[in-house]
């Protein structure tokens, strides 16, 4: 017992050493001259996440005009009230927007801590489920590696996360809201989960689809093997000899552990109630913020409408900007509906197949929305790559891992090169840059397909081992 405590203490201290080192590394990059011009990169800042656009919107608001006048700002008025004052404060001898940068660093650290806590909760629940299925060997091997620590450090040290933080993008705030909702659902805190979900949806719309995995998390609990295995194990126990002492002991342990066989409606109803409360509260604050400047109608048109109609065709890491630049205006609305309906078409089949793994389902939803959203950035990829670390044990046999790793590195290096050839040197064209965006989309598709296949194969492996157990 003492040796185990000492080992856990060493792991905790090691985690915080690496976390502090990541903060120091961010601060060094922030103080680097001109922030490496990352804030002007289309891979980092989009029309929705650019701090420069937010500063412009705040200036318009301070000039008694609507922050949505013109075509610069398309974010939340609440985010404008939070970050706007920080954009105008200057400290002599300090980098521009230093306070905003420090806030983004803090958001990254809090997100990593929440990911770590979520990972520990998932690992504890999963180890308990494996013990109920009498798969002690798998349970011990899963406990040797802390998935929460791995996921948190992957998120902190991911180059995409660092670039989004240093490049003055508001993506760290959006990622924090999404992670907060997942943490609240994993810990059965409906009010916290609802708050994170409402804020994340308000900031970027696409997290609205996360309501399904959040409901599964609150109703069934954290990720677990298929519920059919627990039913079979319980039925097998009922057929055992009741006079057997070991059988009675196992049955008592099984009942006390409360495997996820039934859906609990109470936390789900509480979540829906708090989601309604937080939604009304956010809308009331937004109404007060834009009351004299167009009201909620203009806000929805300039935020959600801007997202759905893909009005800004400036280059980014997505696949929509080039397509809508080439398509005839007559077909624009049709294809806008088609692209966004693609996300909705995948929601319910995945929910049916992966309802016993709600956190992994959330990871798949986030990856798909990052692939098909109107204005993606590296901050979106940083989020799902960090969440991928939560399933390091289940996805140990995932294929093409090295191929995906090299592909992400290659796209990250080629994208700025192709953009430079097209925009600055004039020796290339838009097809050069769009090719890297298409390649990045293909790698994301491969990641979703292979990770889902590996997870389902892991479930099949558990089924075979459970059936083989006497």
N, C-alpha and C positions, 0 to 999 in steps of 0.2 A: 504493500500500500504506500509506504513512504517513497519507494523508488518511482512509483507511478506519479505521485504528487510532484516529486522532483523533476521528472521528465516533462510533466505539464507546465511546470514553472519555467523550465528552460525554453519550451516552445513558445510560451507567452512572451518571455523577454526577447527571444529572437524575432518574433513578429513585430514587436514595437520598435526594435532597432531598425528593421527594414522599413517600417512605416515612417519613422522619423527621418531616415535617410531619403525617402521619396519626397518628403516635405522640403528638406534642404535642397534637393536637386531642383525642385520647382522654383524655389526662391532664387536660386542661382540663375535659372533661365529667365525669370522675371526681371532681374537686374541686368540681364544681358542687353547691350545697346539695341534699342528699337525692337525688342522682343522678337528678333529674327524675322520681323515682318510677317509673323504667322497670322495676325489678325486680318490680313488681306488675302489669305489663301482661300479659294473656293471650297477646298476640302474641309476647312475648319469653320469658317463663318458662312452662314446661309442667311437669306433674307429674314429668317425667323430667329436666328441665334446671334446675329452680329451685334456686338456692343456699340459699334459705331452708329448703327441705325438706331439703337436704343437711345444713345446720347442725342441724336438728331430729334427723335420723338420727344425727349424730355425738354429740349430747347423750344420746340413748338408749343408744348404745354405751358412752359413758363412764359411764353409770349402770348398767352391767352388764345391760342389756336388749338384746333384738334390735333392730337399727336398723330392721327392717321391722315392728316392733310398731305397731299402729294403721294409719293409711293415709297417712302423710306421705311417707316416703322409698321410692323404687322404683328407685334407681340401683345402680351397681356398688359392692361393698364396697371395691374397690381405689381407686375415686375418692373414697370416703369417707375412706380412710386418707391419701390424698394431699392433699385439700382441707380435710378436717375440722379438722386442727390450725390451719389458717390462718384459719378462721372465728371462732375463739375469741380470737385475738390482737388486742388493741386498742392503738392508739398515740394518746396524748393529743394532741388538736388535729388528728387526721387523720380522714379519712372511714372509716366502718365497712367492714370487709372490704377494706381497701386492698391487702393482700397478694394476695388472690384476684384483685382487679382488675388488679394488675400482672402476675400470672401469665397472665391472659386476654389482656392486651396483648402479652405475649411470645409467646403461642401464635399470635396473629394475624400477628405479624411473621414468625415461623418458617414459618407456612403460606404467606405471600406469597413468601418466598424459595424455598420448595420449588416453588410454582406457577411462579415465574419460571424456575427451573432445568429443570422439566419442559417448559415452553414452548420453551425454547431447544433442548432435546433433540429435541422434536417438529419444530421448524422446521428444524433441521439435517438430520434424517432425511428430511423431506418435500422439501427443496430437492435433496437428493441423488437422490431418486426421480424428481423432475421432470427433472433433468439426464440420467438414464438413459433417459428417454422422449424426450429431445431437445426438451423444452419449455423452452428456456432463457429465453424472454421471461417466462413465468409464474414461473420460478424466481427471476429477478432482481426481479420486482415483489413476490414474497413475502418477499424478504430486506430490502426497504426498511422494513418495519414489523415490529418485534419483538413477536410475539404473547405471549411470556412476560412482557415488561414491561407490556403492556396488561392481561393477565389479572391479574397481581399487583397493579397499581394499582387495577383495578376491584374486586378483593377488599378491598383496604385501605380504599378510599374509598366503598365501597358503604354506604349508610345502614343497611341490614340488618345488615351486619357490625359496624358501629360500635355500633348499638343493642344487639346481642347481647353485645358485649364490655362495654359500660358498664352494661348492665342486669343484671349478675351472673347470667348464664346460662352453663351448662357447655358450650354448643354449640361454642365455640372449641376445646375439647379434642377433641370428637368430630370436628370438621372437620379438625383437625390429623392425627388418626389416619388418616382416609380419604385425605387428600392425601399423607401419608407412604407409604401403600401404593401409590398411583399413581406416585409418584416412584421408589420402589424397583423397580417393574415396568418403568418406562421406562428405567431405567439398568441393567437386568438384574442386580439385587441381590435374589435370591429370599428371603434371610433377612429383609431390611428390608421387602420387600413383604408377606411373611407376618406379620411382627410388626404392621405397621400394620393389616392386614386382620383379624387376630385381635382386636386391641384395639378396633377400630371396631365389629366384630360384637358383642363383649362389652358394649360401652357402650350400643348402641342396636338391635341385632339386624338391622335392615334392610340394613346394608352387607354382609351375607352374600351377597347376589346379585351383588356385585362380583367374586366369584371367577371368573366367566366372562370379563369383560374383562381381568382380571389374568392369567389363563392365556393369553389371546390376545396380550397385550403381551409376556409372557415367551417365548411360542412363536414368534410372527411378528415381533416387534419393534414399534416405534412406528407410528403411523398412516401409511398410504401409499395411493397410488391402487390400484384393483382389481388383484389379481394377474394377472388375465387379460391386462391390458395388457402386463405384463412378458413373459409367455409369447409373446404375439403379436410383441413387439419382438424377442425372442430368435429366434423362428422366422423372422422377416423377415431377421435378420442371417445366419442359416444359409443362406438362399437367395441372399445377395449373392455377388458375385464374390470368391473368397478371395484373389485376387491384388491386390485393391484395398488400398492402404496405409491409407486412412482407415477402411475397413470392419474391418480387422484391429485397428486401434487402438481403435475403438469397442467391438469384441467383447471385447478385453482389459480395457477400462475397465468394461464391463458385468459381466464375471466377477469382477473384483476388488471391486466395490462390493457384491456379494452381495445382490441384490434379494430381498425377502421372498417366495420361491416355495415353500419347504418349511417345515414345522413342526418346531421344535427341541424335543425332549422333555426334554433334560437339565435346563434351568432350571425346567421345569414340575414335574419329579419333585423337584427340590431345594425348590421352593416348597411342594409338598404335604408334604414331610418337615418343613420348618421350621414350617409351619402346625400340624402335629401336635405338634411339640415345644413351640411357644409356647402352644398350647391346653392341653396338660397342665400347663405351668408356671403359666398364669393360673388354671386350675381348682385347682391345688394351693395357690396363694396365697389364693384365695377360700375354700377349705376351711379353711385356718388362720385366716382372718379371722372366719368365722362358725361355727367348730367348736362353740363353746359356746352358740350362739344360733340353733339350728334347722338348721344344716348347709346343704349345697348344695341340697337339695330346697326348702327355704323360700326360698332365694335365687332359684332359677329361677322359682318360683311368683310371687314378688313383683316380679320384673323382666320376664322374657320373658312369663310368664303374664299379668302386668298389661298388657303391650303388646298381646298377641293378643286378650285378652278385652274390652278397652276398658272397664275398670271405672270410671275417673274420667270423668264427663261434664261437667266444668267447661268453659266456652267456650274455644275456641282457633281458630287459623286453618284448621283442617281441616274436613272435611265429615262426619266420623263422629259427633261428639258429639251433634249435634242429631238425627240419624237414630236413634241408639240410645236417645236420651231419649224418642222417640215410639213406637218399635217395641215390640210385645208381647214380654214375657220369653220366651214359648214359642219365638219365632223368632230370639231373640238370637244363639244359637250358629250358626244357619244363616247369617245375614247376616254374622256375623263371619268365617266361613269364606269366603263369597263375596267380600267386600271384599279379603281378603288373597290369595285365589287370583287376583284380577285382576292383581296384580303378577306372580305366577308365570306366568300365561298369556302375558304380553307378553315374557318373558325370551327364550325360544328363537327365536321369529320374528325379533326384533330382532338376536339374536346371529348368526343365519344371514345376514341381509341386511347387517349392518355388521361382519362379522368382520374386515375389512381395516382398520377404524378403531376399534380397541379403546378409545382414550381418549375418543373421541366417544360410543362405546357406554356407557362408564362415566358420562358426563355425562347421557345419556338415562335410564339406570337410576336415577341419583340424583334426577333431576327427577320421575320417575314415583313413586318411593318417597316423596318429599317431598309429592306430591299425595295419596297414598292412605294414608300412615302414620297411626297412631292419634293421636299428639300432636305435630303439626308446629309449627314456630316460624320466626321470621324467620331464625334461624341456618341452617336447612336451605336456605332460598332464597338466602342469601348464598353458600353453597358452590357451588351449580350456576350461579349468575350469574357467579361468579368463573371457574369452569371454562369457561364459554361464551366468555370472552375468548381462550382458547387457539386458537379456530377463527375468529378475526376475518377471516382471509383467505378461507377456504373459504366462510364464511357471509356474504360481502359482499353477495350478491344476495338475501338472505333478505327475504321479503315481510312486511308488517305490523310492521316494526321500530318505527316511530314509534307505531303503535297500541298495541303491547305496552308501550313505554316510558311512554306516558301512562296506560295501564291500571294498571301497577304503582304509579305515583305516586298515582293516584286511589284505589286500594284502600288504600294506606298512610295516606292522609289521612282517608278515610271510616271506616276500621275503628275507630280510637279514638273518633271522634265518635258512631258508632252504639252503641258499647259504653257510652259516657257517657249517651246518651239512654235506654238500656235499664236499666242498673244504678243509676245515681246520680240522674238526673232523673225517672225513672219515666214519661216521656212516650213511650216506645217499648216494644217487646217483643223477644223473642229473634229474631223474623223479620228485624228490622232488621240485627242483627249477622250473622246467618247468611247474609243476602243478600250481604254483602261477602265472606264466606268462599266462597260459591258463585262469585262473580265472580272471585275470586283463583284458584280451581281452574280456571275456564274459561280464564283467561289462561295458566296453566301448560300446559294442554292445547294451546292454540294455539302456545305456544313450542316444545313438543316436536314437534308436527306440522310446523310451518314450518321449524324448524331441520333436522329429518331430511330434509324435502323439498329444502331448499337444499343439503344435503350430497350427496344423491343426484344432484341436477341438476349439481353441481360435478363429480361423477364422470363423468356423461354428457358434460360439456364436455371433460374430459380425454380421454375415449375418442374423441370426434370429432377433437380436435386430434392425437391420437396416430395415428389412422388416416390423417389427411391428410398426416402427415409421410412423406417418401419413405424 
